[in-house]
Amino acid sequence: MDMITQVMNIFNGTYQDDRGYIHHRVQGKTYDIRMHPMTLEWACSCPAYKFGRGKQCKHIKEIQEKAWHCQK
């Protein structure tokens, strides 16, 4: 497990960088899923996102679904 994943596990699975992006991790994966709260722009470091020309991948959808269920 890399250091960023360890820190994210301690701090509720997310962290915010100095540019304002909120970074997420899907359990068991090391992909960097990030969202900018001002622009609502999502990105993922997985191959499906990179080669899908910006289409949302299953990792982004999983994080969005978790957030949606937490709001209810």
mmJSON file of the N, C-alpha and C atoms, coordinates in Angstrom:
{"data_MODEL":{"atom_site":{
"group_PDB":["ATOM","ATOM","ATOM","ATOM","ATOM","ATOM","ATOM","ATOM","ATOM","ATOM","ATOM","ATOM","ATOM","ATOM","ATOM","ATOM","ATOM","ATOM","ATOM","ATOM","ATOM","ATOM","ATOM","ATOM","ATOM","ATOM","ATOM","ATOM","ATOM","ATOM","ATOM","ATOM","ATOM","ATOM","ATOM","ATOM","ATOM","ATOM","ATOM","ATOM","ATOM","ATOM","ATOM","ATOM","ATOM","ATOM","ATOM","ATOM","ATOM","ATOM","ATOM","ATOM","ATOM","ATOM","ATOM","ATOM","ATOM","ATOM","ATOM","ATOM","ATOM","ATOM","ATOM","ATOM","ATOM","ATOM","ATOM","ATOM","ATOM","ATOM","ATOM","ATOM","ATOM","ATOM","ATOM","ATOM","ATOM","ATOM","ATOM","ATOM","ATOM","ATOM","ATOM","ATOM","ATOM","ATOM","ATOM","ATOM","ATOM","ATOM","ATOM","ATOM","ATOM","ATOM","ATOM","ATOM","ATOM","ATOM","ATOM","ATOM","ATOM","ATOM","ATOM","ATOM","ATOM","ATOM","ATOM","ATOM","ATOM","ATOM","ATOM","ATOM","ATOM","ATOM","ATOM","ATOM","ATOM","ATOM","ATOM","ATOM","ATOM","ATOM","ATOM","ATOM","ATOM","ATOM","ATOM","ATOM","ATOM","ATOM","ATOM","ATOM","ATOM","ATOM","ATOM","ATOM","ATOM","ATOM","ATOM","ATOM","ATOM","ATOM","ATOM","ATOM","ATOM","ATOM","ATOM","ATOM","ATOM","ATOM","ATOM","ATOM","ATOM","ATOM","ATOM","ATOM","ATOM","ATOM","ATOM","ATOM","ATOM","ATOM","ATOM","ATOM","ATOM","ATOM","ATOM","ATOM","ATOM","ATOM","ATOM","ATOM","ATOM","ATOM","ATOM","ATOM","ATOM","ATOM","ATOM","ATOM","ATOM","ATOM","ATOM","ATOM","ATOM","ATOM","ATOM","ATOM","ATOM","ATOM","ATOM","ATOM","ATOM","ATOM","ATOM","ATOM","ATOM","ATOM","ATOM","ATOM","ATOM","ATOM","ATOM","ATOM","ATOM","ATOM","ATOM","ATOM","ATOM","ATOM","ATOM","ATOM","ATOM","ATOM","ATOM","ATOM"],
"id":[1,2,3,4,5,6,7,8,9,10,11,12,13,14,15,16,17,18,19,20,21,22,23,24,25,26,27,28,29,30,31,32,33,34,35,36,37,38,39,40,41,42,43,44,45,46,47,48,49,50,51,52,53,54,55,56,57,58,59,60,61,62,63,64,65,66,67,68,69,70,71,72,73,74,75,76,77,78,79,80,81,82,83,84,85,86,87,88,89,90,91,92,93,94,95,96,97,98,99,100,101,102,103,104,105,106,107,108,109,110,111,112,113,114,115,116,117,118,119,120,121,122,123,124,125,126,127,128,129,130,131,132,133,134,135,136,137,138,139,140,141,142,143,144,145,146,147,148,149,150,151,152,153,154,155,156,157,158,159,160,161,162,163,164,165,166,167,168,169,170,171,172,173,174,175,176,177,178,179,180,181,182,183,184,185,186,187,188,189,190,191,192,193,194,195,196,197,198,199,200,201,202,203,204,205,206,207,208,209,210,211,212,213,214,215,216],
"type_symbol":["N","C","C","N","C","C","N","C","C","N","C","C","N","C","C","N","C","C","N","C","C","N","C","C","N","C","C","N","C","C","N","C","C","N","C","C","N","C","C","N","C","C","N","C","C","N","C","C","N","C","C","N","C","C","N","C","C","N","C","C","N","C","C","N","C","C","N","C","C","N","C","C","N","C","C","N","C","C","N","C","C","N","C","C","N","C","C","N","C","C","N","C","C","N","C","C","N","C","C","N","C","C","N","C","C","N","C","C","N","C","C","N","C","C","N","C","C","N","C","C","N","C","C","N","C","C","N","C","C","N","C","C","N","C","C","N","C","C","N","C","C","N","C","C","N","C","C","N","C","C","N","C","C","N","C","C","N","C","C","N","C","C","N","C","C","N","C","C","N","C","C","N","C","C","N","C","C","N","C","C","N","C","C","N","C","C","N","C","C","N","C","C","N","C","C","N","C","C","N","C","C","N","C","C","N","C","C","N","C","C","N","C","C","N","C","C"],
"label_atom_id":["N","CA","C","N","CA","C","N","CA","C","N","CA","C","N","CA","C","N","CA","C","N","CA","C","N","CA","C","N","CA","C","N","CA","C","N","CA","C","N","CA","C","N","CA","C","N","CA","C","N","CA","C","N","CA","C","N","CA","C","N","CA","C","N","CA","C","N","CA","C","N","CA","C","N","CA","C","N","CA","C","N","CA","C","N","CA","C","N","CA","C","N","CA","C","N","CA","C","N","CA","C","N","CA","C","N","CA","C","N","CA","C","N","CA","C","N","CA","C","N","CA","C","N","CA","C","N","CA","C","N","CA","C","N","CA","C","N","CA","C","N","CA","C","N","CA","C","N","CA","C","N","CA","C","N","CA","C","N","CA","C","N","CA","C","N","CA","C","N","CA","C","N","CA","C","N","CA","C","N","CA","C","N","CA","C","N","CA","C","N","CA","C","N","CA","C","N","CA","C","N","CA","C","N","CA","C","N","CA","C","N","CA","C","N","CA","C","N","CA","C","N","CA","C","N","CA","C","N","CA","C","N","CA","C","N","CA","C","N","CA","C","N","CA","C","N","CA","C","N","CA","C"],
"label_alt_id":[null,null,null,null,null,null,null,null,null,null,null,null,null,null,null,null,null,null,null,null,null,null,null,null,null,null,null,null,null,null,null,null,null,null,null,null,null,null,null,null,null,null,null,null,null,null,null,null,null,null,null,null,null,null,null,null,null,null,null,null,null,null,null,null,null,null,null,null,null,null,null,null,null,null,null,null,null,null,null,null,null,null,null,null,null,null,null,null,null,null,null,null,null,null,null,null,null,null,null,null,null,null,null,null,null,null,null,null,null,null,null,null,null,null,null,null,null,null,null,null,null,null,null,null,null,null,null,null,null,null,null,null,null,null,null,null,null,null,null,null,null,null,null,null,null,null,null,null,null,null,null,null,null,null,null,null,null,null,null,null,null,null,null,null,null,null,null,null,null,null,null,null,null,null,null,null,null,null,null,null,null,null,null,null,null,null,null,null,null,null,null,null,null,null,null,null,null,null,null,null,null,null,null,null,null,null,null,null,null,null,null,null,null,null,null,null],
"label_comp_id":["MET","MET","MET","ASP","ASP","ASP","MET","MET","MET","ILE","ILE","ILE","THR","THR","THR","GLN","GLN","GLN","VAL","VAL","VAL","MET","MET","MET","ASN","ASN","ASN","ILE","ILE","ILE","PHE","PHE","PHE","ASN","ASN","ASN","GLY","GLY","GLY","THR","THR","THR","TYR","TYR","TYR","GLN","GLN","GLN","ASP","ASP","ASP","ASP","ASP","ASP","ARG","ARG","ARG","GLY","GLY","GLY","TYR","TYR","TYR","ILE","ILE","ILE","HIS","HIS","HIS","HIS","HIS","HIS","ARG","ARG","ARG","VAL","VAL","VAL","GLN","GLN","GLN","GLY","GLY","GLY","LYS","LYS","LYS","THR","THR","THR","TYR","TYR","TYR","ASP","ASP","ASP","ILE","ILE","ILE","ARG","ARG","ARG","MET","MET","MET","HIS","HIS","HIS","PRO","PRO","PRO","MET","MET","MET","THR","THR","THR","LEU","LEU","LEU","GLU","GLU","GLU","TRP","TRP","TRP","ALA","ALA","ALA","CYS","CYS","CYS","SER","SER","SER","CYS","CYS","CYS","PRO","PRO","PRO","ALA","ALA","ALA","TYR","TYR","TYR","LYS","LYS","LYS","PHE","PHE","PHE","GLY","GLY","GLY","ARG","ARG","ARG","GLY","GLY","GLY","LYS","LYS","LYS","GLN","GLN","GLN","CYS","CYS","CYS","LYS","LYS","LYS","HIS","HIS","HIS","ILE","ILE","ILE","LYS","LYS","LYS","GLU","GLU","GLU","ILE","ILE","ILE","GLN","GLN","GLN","GLU","GLU","GLU","LYS","LYS","LYS","ALA","ALA","ALA","TRP","TRP","TRP","HIS","HIS","HIS","CYS","CYS","CYS","GLN","GLN","GLN","LYS","LYS","LYS"],
"label_asym_id":["A","A","A","A","A","A","A","A","A","A","A","A","A","A","A","A","A","A","A","A","A","A","A","A","A","A","A","A","A","A","A","A","A","A","A","A","A","A","A","A","A","A","A","A","A","A","A","A","A","A","A","A","A","A","A","A","A","A","A","A","A","A","A","A","A","A","A","A","A","A","A","A","A","A","A","A","A","A","A","A","A","A","A","A","A","A","A","A","A","A","A","A","A","A","A","A","A","A","A","A","A","A","A","A","A","A","A","A","A","A","A","A","A","A","A","A","A","A","A","A","A","A","A","A","A","A","A","A","A","A","A","A","A","A","A","A","A","A","A","A","A","A","A","A","A","A","A","A","A","A","A","A","A","A","A","A","A","A","A","A","A","A","A","A","A","A","A","A","A","A","A","A","A","A","A","A","A","A","A","A","A","A","A","A","A","A","A","A","A","A","A","A","A","A","A","A","A","A","A","A","A","A","A","A","A","A","A","A","A","A","A","A","A","A","A","A"],
"label_entity_id":["1","1","1","1","1","1","1","1","1","1","1","1","1","1","1","1","1","1","1","1","1","1","1","1","1","1","1","1","1","1","1","1","1","1","1","1","1","1","1","1","1","1","1","1","1","1","1","1","1","1","1","1","1","1","1","1","1","1","1","1","1","1","1","1","1","1","1","1","1","1","1","1","1","1","1","1","1","1","1","1","1","1","1","1","1","1","1","1","1","1","1","1","1","1","1","1","1","1","1","1","1","1","1","1","1","1","1","1","1","1","1","1","1","1","1","1","1","1","1","1","1","1","1","1","1","1","1","1","1","1","1","1","1","1","1","1","1","1","1","1","1","1","1","1","1","1","1","1","1","1","1","1","1","1","1","1","1","1","1","1","1","1","1","1","1","1","1","1","1","1","1","1","1","1","1","1","1","1","1","1","1","1","1","1","1","1","1","1","1","1","1","1","1","1","1","1","1","1","1","1","1","1","1","1","1","1","1","1","1","1","1","1","1","1","1","1"],
"label_seq_id":[1,1,1,2,2,2,3,3,3,4,4,4,5,5,5,6,6,6,7,7,7,8,8,8,9,9,9,10,10,10,11,11,11,12,12,12,13,13,13,14,14,14,15,15,15,16,16,16,17,17,17,18,18,18,19,19,19,20,20,20,21,21,21,22,22,22,23,23,23,24,24,24,25,25,25,26,26,26,27,27,27,28,28,28,29,29,29,30,30,30,31,31,31,32,32,32,33,33,33,34,34,34,35,35,35,36,36,36,37,37,37,38,38,38,39,39,39,40,40,40,41,41,41,42,42,42,43,43,43,44,44,44,45,45,45,46,46,46,47,47,47,48,48,48,49,49,49,50,50,50,51,51,51,52,52,52,53,53,53,54,54,54,55,55,55,56,56,56,57,57,57,58,58,58,59,59,59,60,60,60,61,61,61,62,62,62,63,63,63,64,64,64,65,65,65,66,66,66,67,67,67,68,68,68,69,69,69,70,70,70,71,71,71,72,72,72],
"pdbx_PDB_ins_code":[null,null,null,null,null,null,null,null,null,null,null,null,null,null,null,null,null,null,null,null,null,null,null,null,null,null,null,null,null,null,null,null,null,null,null,null,null,null,null,null,null,null,null,null,null,null,null,null,null,null,null,null,null,null,null,null,null,null,null,null,null,null,null,null,null,null,null,null,null,null,null,null,null,null,null,null,null,null,null,null,null,null,null,null,null,null,null,null,null,null,null,null,null,null,null,null,null,null,null,null,null,null,null,null,null,null,null,null,null,null,null,null,null,null,null,null,null,null,null,null,null,null,null,null,null,null,null,null,null,null,null,null,null,null,null,null,null,null,null,null,null,null,null,null,null,null,null,null,null,null,null,null,null,null,null,null,null,null,null,null,null,null,null,null,null,null,null,null,null,null,null,null,null,null,null,null,null,null,null,null,null,null,null,null,null,null,null,null,null,null,null,null,null,null,null,null,null,null,null,null,null,null,null,null,null,null,null,null,null,null,null,null,null,null,null,null],
"Cartn_x":[0.855,0.0,0.902,0.608,1.417,1.021,1.851,1.646,0.373,0.065,-1.146,-2.386,-2.418,-3.549,-3.668,-2.554,-2.593,-3.163,-2.738,-3.243,-4.73,-5.137,-6.551,-7.41,-6.909,-7.658,-7.845,-6.875,-6.978,-7.983,-7.958,-8.799,-10.022,-10.803,-12.104,-12.014,-10.884,-10.767,-10.613,-10.442,-10.273,-9.194,-8.678,-7.846,-7.982,-7.722,-7.831,-6.441,-6.072,-4.742,-4.776,-3.617,-3.51,-4.206,-4.589,-5.333,-6.838,-7.273,-8.691,-9.334,-8.61,-9.168,-9.328,-10.448,-10.676,-10.38,-9.444,-8.998,-9.665,-10.1,-10.768,-10.027,-10.273,-9.776,-10.917,-10.997,-11.923,-11.192,-11.882,-11.238,-10.616,-9.358,-8.645,-7.986,-8.153,-7.553,-6.645,-5.659,-4.753,-5.01,-6.105,-6.42,-6.743,-6.298,-6.575,-7.826,-8.901,-10.154,-10.26,-10.381,-10.408,-11.589,-12.026,-13.139,-12.831,-13.098,-12.927,-14.299,-14.48,-15.812,-16.343,-15.482,-15.961,-16.485,-15.792,-16.18,-16.938,-16.98,-17.588,-16.96,-15.693,-14.935,-14.38,-14.646,-14.166,-13.081,-12.136,-11.102,-10.633,-10.112,-9.613,-8.335,-7.434,-6.167,-6.222,-7.386,-7.496,-7.446,-7.069,-7.01,-8.366,-9.441,-10.765,-11.11,-10.754,-11.015,-10.089,-8.818,-7.839,-8.154,-8.499,-8.765,-10.222,-11.072,-12.476,-12.724,-11.656,-11.721,-12.584,-12.392,-13.082,-14.433,-14.876,-16.14,-15.96,-17.017,-16.916,-16.712,-15.76,-15.481,-16.266,-16.178,-16.919,-16.409,-15.157,-14.611,-15.234,-15.374,-16.022,-17.479,-18.149,-19.56,-19.723,-18.78,-18.854,-18.715,-17.792,-17.617,-18.857,-19.408,-20.607,-21.788,-21.948,-23.043,-22.894,-21.667,-21.438,-21.809,-21.416,-21.735,-23.238,-23.922,-25.367,-26.079,-25.625,-26.255,-25.979,-24.84,-24.512,-25.368,-25.809,-26.626,-28.055,-28.515,-29.911,-30.131],
"Cartn_y":[-1.176,0.0,1.239,2.184,3.388,4.363,5.355,6.284,7.115,7.538,8.341,7.522,6.256,5.393,5.231,5.081,4.968,6.23,7.387,8.65,8.791,8.43,8.541,7.62,6.446,5.544,6.143,6.896,7.533,8.68,9.47,10.661,10.446,9.434,9.218,8.947,8.483,8.085,9.206,10.443,11.564,12.505,13.321,14.453,15.546,16.783,17.924,18.515,18.688,19.229,20.755,21.36,22.818,23.505,22.762,23.339,23.242,22.604,22.503,21.192,20.315,19.034,18.121,17.444,16.447,15.088,14.374,13.084,11.956,10.932,9.766,8.511,7.427,6.113,5.115,4.195,3.075,1.977,1.338,0.326,-0.764,-1.069,-2.104,-1.633,-0.375,0.177,1.347,1.587,2.715,3.864,3.816,4.891,6.175,7.279,8.587,9.145,9.215,9.79,11.171,12.207,13.55,14.351,15.296,16.156,17.562,18.548,19.933,20.47,20.879,21.296,22.565,23.405,24.639,24.381,23.52,23.269,21.951,21.129,19.793,18.905,19.141,18.362,17.11,15.948,14.663,14.123,13.374,12.699,11.472,10.495,9.26,8.86,8.215,7.808,6.403,5.789,4.43,4.45,3.333,3.263,3.484,3.038,3.207,4.684,5.503,6.936,7.577,7.215,7.811,7.505,6.249,5.858,6.064,6.387,6.66,8.116,8.87,10.293,11.111,10.885,11.704,11.2,10.056,9.497,8.995,9.117,8.663,7.152,6.74,5.316,4.793,3.507,2.901,3.383,3.818,4.298,5.643,6.53,7.816,7.593,6.723,6.44,5.859,5.006,4.412,5.482,6.404,7.486,8.383,8.692,9.532,8.847,7.543,6.813,6.799,6.624,6.657,8.023,9.081,10.434,10.668,10.153,10.328,9.613,8.397,7.634,8.247,8.903,9.543,10.786,11.431,12.635,12.323,11.123,10.771,10.55],
"Cartn_z":[0.0,0.0,0.0,-0.895,-0.949,0.163,0.387,1.497,1.351,0.128,-0.086,0.265,-0.115,0.212,1.723,2.422,3.881,4.519,4.043,4.583,4.284,3.078,2.705,3.556,3.904,4.77,6.158,6.627,7.945,7.914,6.845,6.746,5.874,6.161,5.527,4.031,3.533,2.138,1.135,1.602,0.685,1.205,0.306,0.713,-0.333,0.077,-0.823,-1.03,-2.302,-2.6,-2.618,-2.858,-2.828,-4.001,-5.024,-6.159,-5.962,-4.889,-4.581,-4.986,-5.693,-6.093,-4.887,-4.814,-3.774,-4.393,-3.814,-4.332,-3.571,-4.296,-3.727,-4.16,-3.465,-3.851,-3.705,-4.646,-4.552,-3.8,-2.876,-2.052,-2.919,-2.648,-3.382,-4.664,-5.037,-6.266,-5.912,-6.745,-6.513,-7.48,-8.21,-9.153,-8.393,-8.939,-8.364,-9.019,-8.258,-8.748,-8.108,-8.938,-8.377,-8.928,-8.087,-8.452,-7.95,-8.79,-8.374,-7.983,-6.721,-6.261,-6.915,-7.45,-8.086,-9.501,-10.248,-11.638,-11.807,-10.758,-10.781,-11.85,-12.125,-13.103,-12.434,-13.038,-12.54,-13.465,-12.89,-13.667,-12.895,-13.619,-13.011,-13.736,-13.025,-13.622,-14.221,-14.265,-14.806,-16.344,-16.955,-18.421,-19.1,-18.481,-19.095,-19.263,-18.275,-18.379,-19.401,-19.349,-20.258,-21.722,-22.006,-23.389,-23.787,-22.83,-23.127,-23.456,-23.626,-23.993,-23.042,-21.738,-20.749,-20.311,-20.84,-20.374,-18.954,-18.157,-16.781,-16.716,-15.91,-15.729,-14.525,-14.296,-13.188,-11.831,-11.752,-10.483,-10.102,-11.069,-10.817,-10.434,-11.161,-10.858,-9.465,-9.039,-7.708,-6.617,-6.793,-5.822,-5.802,-6.973,-7.036,-6.366,-6.556,-5.922,-4.407,-3.921,-2.469,-1.906,-2.587,-2.134,-2.145,-3.174,-3.278,-2.14,-1.81,-0.74,0.638,0.792,2.062,2.294,1.225,1.348,1.733,1.433,1.732,3.201],
"occupancy":[1.0,1.0,1.0,1.0,1.0,1.0,1.0,1.0,1.0,1.0,1.0,1.0,1.0,1.0,1.0,1.0,1.0,1.0,1.0,1.0,1.0,1.0,1.0,1.0,1.0,1.0,1.0,1.0,1.0,1.0,1.0,1.0,1.0,1.0,1.0,1.0,1.0,1.0,1.0,1.0,1.0,1.0,1.0,1.0,1.0,1.0,1.0,1.0,1.0,1.0,1.0,1.0,1.0,1.0,1.0,1.0,1.0,1.0,1.0,1.0,1.0,1.0,1.0,1.0,1.0,1.0,1.0,1.0,1.0,1.0,1.0,1.0,1.0,1.0,1.0,1.0,1.0,1.0,1.0,1.0,1.0,1.0,1.0,1.0,1.0,1.0,1.0,1.0,1.0,1.0,1.0,1.0,1.0,1.0,1.0,1.0,1.0,1.0,1.0,1.0,1.0,1.0,1.0,1.0,1.0,1.0,1.0,1.0,1.0,1.0,1.0,1.0,1.0,1.0,1.0,1.0,1.0,1.0,1.0,1.0,1.0,1.0,1.0,1.0,1.0,1.0,1.0,1.0,1.0,1.0,1.0,1.0,1.0,1.0,1.0,1.0,1.0,1.0,1.0,1.0,1.0,1.0,1.0,1.0,1.0,1.0,1.0,1.0,1.0,1.0,1.0,1.0,1.0,1.0,1.0,1.0,1.0,1.0,1.0,1.0,1.0,1.0,1.0,1.0,1.0,1.0,1.0,1.0,1.0,1.0,1.0,1.0,1.0,1.0,1.0,1.0,1.0,1.0,1.0,1.0,1.0,1.0,1.0,1.0,1.0,1.0,1.0,1.0,1.0,1.0,1.0,1.0,1.0,1.0,1.0,1.0,1.0,1.0,1.0,1.0,1.0,1.0,1.0,1.0,1.0,1.0,1.0,1.0,1.0,1.0,1.0,1.0,1.0,1.0,1.0,1.0],
"B_iso_or_equiv":[0.0,0.0,0.0,0.0,0.0,0.0,0.0,0.0,0.0,0.0,0.0,0.0,0.0,0.0,0.0,0.0,0.0,0.0,0.0,0.0,0.0,0.0,0.0,0.0,0.0,0.0,0.0,0.0,0.0,0.0,0.0,0.0,0.0,0.0,0.0,0.0,0.0,0.0,0.0,0.0,0.0,0.0,0.0,0.0,0.0,0.0,0.0,0.0,0.0,0.0,0.0,0.0,0.0,0.0,0.0,0.0,0.0,0.0,0.0,0.0,0.0,0.0,0.0,0.0,0.0,0.0,0.0,0.0,0.0,0.0,0.0,0.0,0.0,0.0,0.0,0.0,0.0,0.0,0.0,0.0,0.0,0.0,0.0,0.0,0.0,0.0,0.0,0.0,0.0,0.0,0.0,0.0,0.0,0.0,0.0,0.0,0.0,0.0,0.0,0.0,0.0,0.0,0.0,0.0,0.0,0.0,0.0,0.0,0.0,0.0,0.0,0.0,0.0,0.0,0.0,0.0,0.0,0.0,0.0,0.0,0.0,0.0,0.0,0.0,0.0,0.0,0.0,0.0,0.0,0.0,0.0,0.0,0.0,0.0,0.0,0.0,0.0,0.0,0.0,0.0,0.0,0.0,0.0,0.0,0.0,0.0,0.0,0.0,0.0,0.0,0.0,0.0,0.0,0.0,0.0,0.0,0.0,0.0,0.0,0.0,0.0,0.0,0.0,0.0,0.0,0.0,0.0,0.0,0.0,0.0,0.0,0.0,0.0,0.0,0.0,0.0,0.0,0.0,0.0,0.0,0.0,0.0,0.0,0.0,0.0,0.0,0.0,0.0,0.0,0.0,0.0,0.0,0.0,0.0,0.0,0.0,0.0,0.0,0.0,0.0,0.0,0.0,0.0,0.0,0.0,0.0,0.0,0.0,0.0,0.0,0.0,0.0,0.0,0.0,0.0,0.0],
"pdbx_formal_charge":[null,null,null,null,null,null,null,null,null,null,null,null,null,null,null,null,null,null,null,null,null,null,null,null,null,null,null,null,null,null,null,null,null,null,null,null,null,null,null,null,null,null,null,null,null,null,null,null,null,null,null,null,null,null,null,null,null,null,null,null,null,null,null,null,null,null,null,null,null,null,null,null,null,null,null,null,null,null,null,null,null,null,null,null,null,null,null,null,null,null,null,null,null,null,null,null,null,null,null,null,null,null,null,null,null,null,null,null,null,null,null,null,null,null,null,null,null,null,null,null,null,null,null,null,null,null,null,null,null,null,null,null,null,null,null,null,null,null,null,null,null,null,null,null,null,null,null,null,null,null,null,null,null,null,null,null,null,null,null,null,null,null,null,null,null,null,null,null,null,null,null,null,null,null,null,null,null,null,null,null,null,null,null,null,null,null,null,null,null,null,null,null,null,null,null,null,null,null,null,null,null,null,null,null,null,null,null,null,null,null,null,null,null,null,null,null],
"auth_seq_id":[1,1,1,2,2,2,3,3,3,4,4,4,5,5,5,6,6,6,7,7,7,8,8,8,9,9,9,10,10,10,11,11,11,12,12,12,13,13,13,14,14,14,15,15,15,16,16,16,17,17,17,18,18,18,19,19,19,20,20,20,21,21,21,22,22,22,23,23,23,24,24,24,25,25,25,26,26,26,27,27,27,28,28,28,29,29,29,30,30,30,31,31,31,32,32,32,33,33,33,34,34,34,35,35,35,36,36,36,37,37,37,38,38,38,39,39,39,40,40,40,41,41,41,42,42,42,43,43,43,44,44,44,45,45,45,46,46,46,47,47,47,48,48,48,49,49,49,50,50,50,51,51,51,52,52,52,53,53,53,54,54,54,55,55,55,56,56,56,57,57,57,58,58,58,59,59,59,60,60,60,61,61,61,62,62,62,63,63,63,64,64,64,65,65,65,66,66,66,67,67,67,68,68,68,69,69,69,70,70,70,71,71,71,72,72,72],
"auth_comp_id":["MET","MET","MET","ASP","ASP","ASP","MET","MET","MET","ILE","ILE","ILE","THR","THR","THR","GLN","GLN","GLN","VAL","VAL","VAL","MET","MET","MET","ASN","ASN","ASN","ILE","ILE","ILE","PHE","PHE","PHE","ASN","ASN","ASN","GLY","GLY","GLY","THR","THR","THR","TYR","TYR","TYR","GLN","GLN","GLN","ASP","ASP","ASP","ASP","ASP","ASP","ARG","ARG","ARG","GLY","GLY","GLY","TYR","TYR","TYR","ILE","ILE","ILE","HIS","HIS","HIS","HIS","HIS","HIS","ARG","ARG","ARG","VAL","VAL","VAL","GLN","GLN","GLN","GLY","GLY","GLY","LYS","LYS","LYS","THR","THR","THR","TYR","TYR","TYR","ASP","ASP","ASP","ILE","ILE","ILE","ARG","ARG","ARG","MET","MET","MET","HIS","HIS","HIS","PRO","PRO","PRO","MET","MET","MET","THR","THR","THR","LEU","LEU","LEU","GLU","GLU","GLU","TRP","TRP","TRP","ALA","ALA","ALA","CYS","CYS","CYS","SER","SER","SER","CYS","CYS","CYS","PRO","PRO","PRO","ALA","ALA","ALA","TYR","TYR","TYR","LYS","LYS","LYS","PHE","PHE","PHE","GLY","GLY","GLY","ARG","ARG","ARG","GLY","GLY","GLY","LYS","LYS","LYS","GLN","GLN","GLN","CYS","CYS","CYS","LYS","LYS","LYS","HIS","HIS","HIS","ILE","ILE","ILE","LYS","LYS","LYS","GLU","GLU","GLU","ILE","ILE","ILE","GLN","GLN","GLN","GLU","GLU","GLU","LYS","LYS","LYS","ALA","ALA","ALA","TRP","TRP","TRP","HIS","HIS","HIS","CYS","CYS","CYS","GLN","GLN","GLN","LYS","LYS","LYS"],
"auth_asym_id":["A","A","A","A","A","A","A","A","A","A","A","A","A","A","A","A","A","A","A","A","A","A","A","A","A","A","A","A","A","A","A","A","A","A","A","A","A","A","A","A","A","A","A","A","A","A","A","A","A","A","A","A","A","A","A","A","A","A","A","A","A","A","A","A","A","A","A","A","A","A","A","A","A","A","A","A","A","A","A","A","A","A","A","A","A","A","A","A","A","A","A","A","A","A","A","A","A","A","A","A","A","A","A","A","A","A","A","A","A","A","A","A","A","A","A","A","A","A","A","A","A","A","A","A","A","A","A","A","A","A","A","A","A","A","A","A","A","A","A","A","A","A","A","A","A","A","A","A","A","A","A","A","A","A","A","A","A","A","A","A","A","A","A","A","A","A","A","A","A","A","A","A","A","A","A","A","A","A","A","A","A","A","A","A","A","A","A","A","A","A","A","A","A","A","A","A","A","A","A","A","A","A","A","A","A","A","A","A","A","A","A","A","A","A","A","A"],
"auth_atom_id":["N","CA","C","N","CA","C","N","CA","C","N","CA","C","N","CA","C","N","CA","C","N","CA","C","N","CA","C","N","CA","C","N","CA","C","N","CA","C","N","CA","C","N","CA","C","N","CA","C","N","CA","C","N","CA","C","N","CA","C","N","CA","C","N","CA","C","N","CA","C","N","CA","C","N","CA","C","N","CA","C","N","CA","C","N","CA","C","N","CA","C","N","CA","C","N","CA","C","N","CA","C","N","CA","C","N","CA","C","N","CA","C","N","CA","C","N","CA","C","N","CA","C","N","CA","C","N","CA","C","N","CA","C","N","CA","C","N","CA","C","N","CA","C","N","CA","C","N","CA","C","N","CA","C","N","CA","C","N","CA","C","N","CA","C","N","CA","C","N","CA","C","N","CA","C","N","CA","C","N","CA","C","N","CA","C","N","CA","C","N","CA","C","N","CA","C","N","CA","C","N","CA","C","N","CA","C","N","CA","C","N","CA","C","N","CA","C","N","CA","C","N","CA","C","N","CA","C","N","CA","C","N","CA","C","N","CA","C","N","CA","C","N","CA","C","N","CA","C","N","CA","C"],
"pdbx_PDB_model_num":[1,1,1,1,1,1,1,1,1,1,1,1,1,1,1,1,1,1,1,1,1,1,1,1,1,1,1,1,1,1,1,1,1,1,1,1,1,1,1,1,1,1,1,1,1,1,1,1,1,1,1,1,1,1,1,1,1,1,1,1,1,1,1,1,1,1,1,1,1,1,1,1,1,1,1,1,1,1,1,1,1,1,1,1,1,1,1,1,1,1,1,1,1,1,1,1,1,1,1,1,1,1,1,1,1,1,1,1,1,1,1,1,1,1,1,1,1,1,1,1,1,1,1,1,1,1,1,1,1,1,1,1,1,1,1,1,1,1,1,1,1,1,1,1,1,1,1,1,1,1,1,1,1,1,1,1,1,1,1,1,1,1,1,1,1,1,1,1,1,1,1,1,1,1,1,1,1,1,1,1,1,1,1,1,1,1,1,1,1,1,1,1,1,1,1,1,1,1,1,1,1,1,1,1,1,1,1,1,1,1,1,1,1,1,1,1]
}}}
